[in-house]
């Protein structure tokens, strides 16, 4: 079978999957489950294949990306795969000098602080990330009826890494630019929106069935800041890929006060962290959107009975939703017992079987 035929077959086979049906707010045979950071992290088979290979290097090797993306699908029987990558991959691809340091996260050699620094952020072209196109095509062929979710970081979160030079708890340099030079800020996140949209476009064209925009650090913003200074760039990303017709998911941490605005930005599915019950999240988001979430990741360390109790609370809160994708309220923690995740998938599937 040709690569193109594999892609088309994968799309057709995945179209009626429980995950994509839930994203479209259609009836489902069971509540679909997948986990953020499911591709590796807690799996011994992941640590084995990653041994001695730096994070960014692993994201640029199609065979390794394929294997790591498939590992949790094989082990946990989740309803969707999330493309193994990192939010800084497109920045690295356009020539930004950065690395992912173990135990720290992305570190940028020369932070973006001036208008002249913007010139380093050139547009992303598909030819910059051939390994992404190759890996997605391989995955679609392997996954068949299981959907593949594309992956990208949102403009605000990318900007915060670029400006701060790495992870931050205060975002002092980022907010200094937002408030002190709003024109520079607007130009920066607009440029990042173009790069992010292009990165998602590559994945969709290669066969991804849905995409998720991770605005990991948007919870550092007040609603007015988000609406005026961040939402336009995120909306630009969602608008740019809307013509593909694939579900678009939006997720951030600590974003309870922003849920309605995150939906307005253009997402079809709004991800909810563990702080806000899903019935309350639905009230904040309003009609016409599916929700994703939102079991506290830490519950997985509490034993099977506690996991079932707390998972049932999530399912009960979601019982009146138009569409629900079960997920954690953040990513899988590295020390999580993989068997706890497998059991959680089984529990949700069994409890929600129609």
N, C-alpha and C positions, 0 to 999 in steps of 0.2 A: 504494500500500500504506500502511495506517495505521502510525503510530509503534509502536503496541502489536504489530501484526502483524510489523513489522520486527524488533522485539526478540525475539519468539517464534521467528521464522525464524532469526535469528542464533544463538540458543541451540541450537536443534535442529541447525542446520548445523555448529556448532562442537563439538557433543557428542562426536563420534567423531574429532576432530582428534588428531594425534599428541601434542600438548601435554597435552590433558586426559586422554588415555588413559595417558600416562606418569605424570601426577599420581595417577591412580587405580590405578597399578601393574598396568596391563593391557598386553597385547602391542601393540607399535607398529610401523609400517612403516619407521620410522627414528627415531633419537634426535632429539627436538625441540630446537630452539635458540631462545633469545631472550637479550637482553643488558640488564642493569640500566643505566639511563641511556642506553638506546638512542634514546630519543625526543629527538633533537637532539644537543646537545653537539658531536660531531665533524662534523656534516653542514653543508656550505655552504648548503644550502637552508633549514636550520633558522636559521642565523645571519641569512640574508636576511629571513625572515618575522618574526624577533624584533627586527630592527634598530629601535632607538629605543623599544622597549616593555619596561618594567620586568617582572621575573620574575613577581611576584604578579599584575600586570595580565594577563599572558599566560595565566595559569592560570584567569582568570575570563571569558575570551572563548571561547565554545563553538566558533566556527568555527576559531579559531586552535588551540585544544586539539585539535580533530579533525585539522587539517592536520598538526600537529607529531607527533601520535601515529601517523599513517599513514605519515609520511615513511620511517622505517626499515623498515617492512613492505614498502613499494614497492621500496626500494633493495636491501635485504639478503635478502629472502625468508625472514625469520624466521618461526617457527611460532606466535608469539603477539605481541600488541601490549601494551605497558604504558601505562596511562592517564597522560597528561602532567599532572602536578600537582606539588605540593611538600608535604612533611609539615606545614608550618605553615599551609596553606590553611584547615583547619577552625578553627584558633585565630584567624586573621584574621576568619573568618566570624562568630565569636561576639563580636567586638569587641575582641580583644586588640590593643594598639598595637604593631605590629611591622612590620619591612620586611626584605627580602632585599637586602643590600648586595653589589654585585659584588666578587668577590675576598675577601669575608669570610664571607657566609652570613647566616642569620637573626639579626636583632638586635632584642631586645625592649626597648621604651622603659622600662617599669617592671617589673623582675624580680619574680617571685613568691617572697616570703621569709617571709610571715607568714600566720596563719590568716585574717586579714581579706582578704588578697590572693586567697584561694580564691573569694570571692564574684564575682570577675571572670570566673570560669570557669563560665558557665551552660551548660546542656545544648544540644547542637546539634540543630536540626530541619532536615528536608529543605528547608523554605522559606528557610533561610539560604544554601543552595548551589544555587539553581535552575540555574546555569550548569553544574554538574556533571551533573545529571540530563539536561539538554539535550545536553551534549557526549557523554555515554555513549550516549544514544539514537541520536545521529547516527553515532557510531562503529560501533555494532552493526549498523546498517543498511549501512554502507560495508564492514565487514570480512567479513560473510557467514560463511564457514566458519572464519575465523581468530579464535581466542578473544581476548577483551579481558581483561587482568588489572587488577583494581582495586588501589588504592594507598593506603597510610596509614602514618603513623609510629606506632611503639609508645609506650606510656605512659612508659617510662623515658627514651627519647630526647627526647620532647616535654618531659618534666619538666626534663631537663638544660638544654635551651635556655631554658625559662621561668625557671629558678632562676639560671642563670649570666648570663642576659641576652644570650647569644650562644654561639658555638662555644667549647669549652674543651678543653685538653689534660689538665687535672688533675682537673676536676669537684669542686673543693674545696668549693664552696658546696652542690652537690648532695649530696655525701657527708656534709657537716656536718648537713644536714637529715635524711638517712637515719639517721644514728647519734645525732644530738642531739635530734631530735624525731620519733621514728618514727611517732607517731600522726598528726602533720601530713603527713608523707610518705605514709603509707598513704591518707589522705583525698585527697591531691593526685593520686596515680597512679590511684586508683579513679575519681575524677572524669574524669581524662583517658581512662581506659578507656571510659567511657560516651560521651565525645565521639568517640573513635576508632571505636568500634563503630557509632555512628550514621552516621559518614562512610562507612564501608565498606558499611553497609546501603543507603545511598542509591545507591551505585554498583552493588550487586548487583541491587537492585530495578529499576534502569534497564537492566540487561542484561549486566553484567560476568559472565564465565564462571568466574573465579577471583579470589582476592585475595592480595596479599602484604603482610605486616606487616614494615616495616623497623625493626628495633631497632638502628640504625646504631652506637650507642655502647655497647651492652651488654657489649662486650669489656673495658670498664673495670672490670667487676665480677668478684669471686671467685664460685665456684659457690654457696657458702653465702649470700652476699648476694643473688645472683640468685634462688635458690630461695625465700628467706624474704621478701624485700622488693620483688621485681620480678615474679616469675612469676605471683603471683595476679592482678595487673592484666592481664598479657598473656593469661592464661587466660580472664579475664572477656571480653576482646575476642573471642577465638576461640569461646567458648561462645555469645556473643550472636548470631553469624552462622551457627552450625552448622546451624540449621534450614533454611537455604537450600540446603544440599547441594552447594555449590560447593567445589572444593579450596582449602585455606588453606595459604599458604606463609609461613615464618618465616625471616628472614635478619638476621644481624648480622655486624659485622666484628671479627675477633680473638676469635671465640667458640668456638675449638676446645675449651676446657675446659667449655663450656656446652651443647654440641650435644645431649647426652641430655636435659637439662632443657628446652631449647627445643622438642624434640619432645614432651615431657610436657606442655608448656603447651597443646597442642591442635592443633598444625599437622599437616596431612596430608603436607606436603613440607617438609623442612628444608634451607635454603640453607647452603652451606658455602663459606667464603672460601678463598683460595688456599693457606693455610698447612697444611691437613690433607688428605692424599690421601683420595679418596672411599671406598676400601675400609676405611681406618681410621675414617673418619667413620661409615660404616655400622655398624661394631662399637660405636662410642660411642653412636650413636642407638638401635640395636636394631631388631628386625623391625617390620614394619607401617607403615613410612614410606618414601616416595620421597625421593630426594636431588636437590638442584639445585646445579650448579657444574661446575668451579671453576678455570678457566684464569686464571692471573695476567694481569691487564690489561696489564701492562708488556711481556709477551711479544709483543704485537701490534706493537711497535716494532722487533722483532729480525729481521724478514725472513720471507719465506714458508716457507722450509725449517724454521726454528726454530719457527714457529707450528704447522706440521704435526706436528713431532716432539712438542712439548709438548701439543698437542691430543690426539694419539694416546695419550700417557701418561694423560691424564684419562679417555679412553674405555676404556683397558685397566683402570684402577683401578675403573671403573664396571661392568665386564663382568658381575659377579655380582649386581648390584643388582636389587631387585624393580622399581624404577622410577627412571629417570634423565632429568632435564631438563638439557641442556648450557647452561651460562652462564659468565660470567666470575666470578672470585672476588671482585670488587667492580665498580664501575661503569666504563663506557667513559670513558677519559680524553679531554679536549677535543681534544688534538693527534693523536689516533689517525687514521690513514689510513682513510677509509671503505671503500676497496677491500680492506683487510686483513680487515675484518669480513665483507664479502660473501664473500670467499674462504673464511673460516673456516666460515661457514654451509654453503657448498657442500661443503667437505671433510668436515664431520661428517655431512651427509646422505648423501654418497657412501659413506663408510666404514662407515656403520651400516645401509645399506639392507638390509631383510630380504627 
